[in-house]
Amino acid sequence: MSFWLRMIALCLFFGCVAVSRAKTIKGIEVWGDDKELEILLAAWVKAVVRYTSANERDNPWWYNERASLSVLAGAAWTVKDWSALEEYSTLKRHRTLEPGVDGGSLRNGRCDLYVQSPDTTFAIEAKQTVQSIGARSDGYTFADRAMRKAWDDSGDLSCWEGDRRFAVTFIVPSIPMREIEIDGARAETVCARKVEQAIRAWLTDEPGFLGASMKRTDFAFIFPNLGNPHYSLNEKYYPGVVVVFEERYRAHRRQALAEAQVC
């Protein structure tokens, strides 16, 4: 390799490392004036940042749905006068429902998460999935499947389970390492700029994370410490997590919303 090629490779290497230590991508998208949901999502982002800041080699999206739910529950407890319960016993409905109708017999079951604020309560059913993104991925197949399963489970919650019911999906994007390695580097090294490009392209392609209801959802995302080499496993890179909230309205509220839209 010539002198100038070596210099270019070194610049790319140190440039990517510098970005990876400093840059974080995060955001919250909430439909309408939904202050409670915005507060919860903001607390969740802070909770993920707190964990990853304290654990350089670890992150909460490595694991499973329960681990991710624990972060969301913990985030609720950090807000003044808020509280949360995970995996509590309750009654659920058998899946003999008609479209748009709240009904069906009840059975024993568990609700994934219950969040309470001074003004409202959320009953949540959740799923988690890993979604491949990048040049050779459609970017939505597994995310769509998980969102539909969360939506189905949220329909099993009885109509009185919380003031509001949500299908929540944690989406963990993965990027092939070959697409984000530093050009010319001898060792496997992550280029933060390439990671950022892949994430932003995916977020642009999936701007609203439409779920089973095909209506706009609320969501937040956090991708901390871009280029952190410890977020790679088995030739895949896992830069962060998106959480999507899709509200399941009661039949009478759906009717009221439809009438308001007509007016």
Helices and strands as residue ranges (DSSP letters): H 3-22, E 25-29, H 35-54, H 65-77, E 83-93, E 106-116, E 121-132, H 141-154, E 164-176, G 177-179, H 192-205, E 218-223, G 229-231, E 232-233, E 236-237, E 241-248, H 251-262
